[in-house]
Amino acid sequence: MEAAHDYCVVLVTTPSLENAQQLARVLVSEHLAACCNVVPTVYSYFSWKQALHEAQEALLIIKTARERLAELERRVSELHPYDVPEIIALPLEASAAPYLQWLGEVLRPE
């Protein structure tokens, strides 16, 4: 039986919808993510190099196994145009058993 704590949700912002879609396709096709949701528009306000910045970005919501997290982070960093991409993993506390089973099936290393 799959346990919720074996999985996490990862948030990644990107500079464009197209970039988010490209990342989603790669991560799912390489089995680093079971699912990626793309939120096409988020407004980000952040400090970078001692200045306030505002940007319209896309947000990826990625579901993955904790054991695949380091590989996912490496792959996102390779493909992402930002010098310091946002890659934030949040623990999965609970989920429906059929969904956890599906995650386990999709994310098993080949």
N, C-alpha and C positions, 0 to 999 in steps of 0.2 A: 504494500500500500504506500502510495506517495504521501509525503508530509509537506505541508505548506512551507515550513521553514527551509526546505531544500530549494526554494525558488525565490526570485526577487523581481521587482519592477524597476527598470532603469529609465531615467529621464535624460534625454539628449536634445539640446537645442541646436538648430542648424540655421544657416543664413537664408535658406530658401526652401520652398515646397519641393522643388526638383531634387535638391540635395537630400532632403529627408526621405523622399521616395527611393532614391538610389541606395541610401544606407539601409532602408527597410528591406529592399529586395535582396541585397547582399547578405544581410544578417539572417534572414529567414532561409534563403537558399543554401547557406553554409551551416545551417542548423545551430547557429549561435543564439537564435531567438526563435521561440515558438510562434510569436505573434508580435507585430509592431503596429501600433495605432499612430497615425499622423494627424496632428492638429495643425491645420495649415497656417494659422495666424495666432501668434502670441506677441505681446508687446513687452519687451525686456528693457529694464533700466539697471545698469550695472556700472561699477567702477572698473576702469581699465587704464593702467599707466597714469594713475593719479588724476583721472578726469571722469566726469559723469558721461555715460553714453546711453543713448536710446536706440533701440533697433526693433524692427519688425522681423520676427523669426518664425520658423516652424518648430514644432515640438514632437519628438518621437517618444512614445510610451512603449517600452520594450519589456516583454515577459521572457525571462530566461531562468536557467538553473544557476544556483550559486557556484557550482563547480565549473561553469562555462564563463563566469564573469570576467576573469582575467583575459581570456582569449577574446571575448567580446570587446573589452576595453582596448586591447591592442588593435583589433580590426577597425574599430571606430576611429581611433587615433590615426591610423594609416590613411583612412579615406576622408577624414574630416578636414575642411579647409581652414578651421581656426587653429591658431598656435596652441591654445589651451581650450579644448572642447569641454563643455559641461557633460560630465558622465557621473550621474548620481544614482546609486543603487539603494532602493528601499526594501526592507525585508517584507516578505509576504507572510502575514500573520494567519490568515485563514482563507479558504476557498472551497468551492463545492468539490466533492470527491471526483465526479466525472471530469471536471476541468483539470484537476491535479493529475489524474490518470493520463489525460491527453497531453499535458505538458511533458510528463515523463516519457511518453512514447515518441513524441516529436524531437525531444532534445537529447535522446540517447546518442552518444558518439557512435559513428558508423564503424 
